[in-house]
Amino acid sequence: MLGNIMVSVQTGTRKDNSKEIIIFQVSLRGYSKNMNMDSWFEKAHNLLIENFSESITKEAKKKWELE
């Protein structure tokens, strides 16, 4: 187990052009005695990317050129 995933989704406004935006924050907090720090960060990074990808629509992925 890597830790606990925390997800926060908020709306906001860009300061430079006043456009409405969605602020999507995903973080992972935890500790593992079974791996070193570099391994933990690599696994945590991959898990967060996967979690984000599963949380957005196909339309968003296409618009942001993630697919």
Secondary structure as GFF3:
##gff-version 3
##sequence-region A 1 67
A	DSSP	beta_strand	4	13	.	.	.	ID=ss1
A	DSSP	beta_strand	20	29	.	.	.	ID=ss2
A	DSSP	alpha_helix	37	55	.	.	.	ID=ss3
A	DSSP	alpha_helix	58	63	.	.	.	ID=ss4
###
